[in-house]
Amino acid sequence: MGVIYTSIILIGQIFFCIGVSFENAYVAIFGRFFFGIGGESLNICMTTLMIKWFQGNELSFSQVFI
């Protein structure tokens, strides 16, 4: 799932760059929307994986690296 969310972030960033290059605010906003969806979903995915891998004090230490 992390690869899918990272791909969504990449697509959003590409749309944002195209929107800024052609001075089109709607395309830039659309890109930021996709970037935000992918970023927040990736954050949830990473947190879920960390909860599965680490326990107790290790979990709090591992969250420092996000």
N, C-alpha and C positions, 0 to 999 in steps of 0.2 A: 504494500500500500504506500510505503514511503516514496517509491519511485514514481507512482502515479501523482502523488501530491507535489513532488518536486517538478514533474513535468508541467503541472498546472501553473506552478510558480513561474517556470520558464516561459510558458505561453503568455502569461499575463505581463511579464517583463518585456517580451517582444512587442506585444500590442502597445504597451506604454511608450516604448522607444519610438515606434512608428508614429504614434499620435503626437509625440513631442516634435519629431523631425518634420512632420507635415503641418504642424501647428493646428491640430485637430483635437479639441478638448474632449469630444465625445469618445474618440478612440482611446485617448489617454486614460479617461475615467474608467472605461470598459476594461482596460489592461490592469489598472489598479484594483478593480473589483475582483478580477480573476487572481491576481497576485495575493490579495487578502484572503480569499477563500482557500487557496492552496497553502498559504503560510499558517493559517490557524488550524487547518486540518492536519498539516504535518506536525504541528506542535502537540496536538492531541495524540497522534500516532506515536510520537517519540516518548511522550509521558507514559502511555500505556505499555510500551516496550520496556521502559525503565522499571515500571512497577513489577513487571513479570520477571525481570532479570535480577533486581537488587532487593534486599530485605533489610529492615531495621535501620541501623545507622548508615549502612551503605547507600540506602535510597536517598537520604537527605544529602549525602556527600555527592552522589551522582547527579543530582538536580542542579548543582552548581555549574556543571559543564554545559547545560542547555544554552 
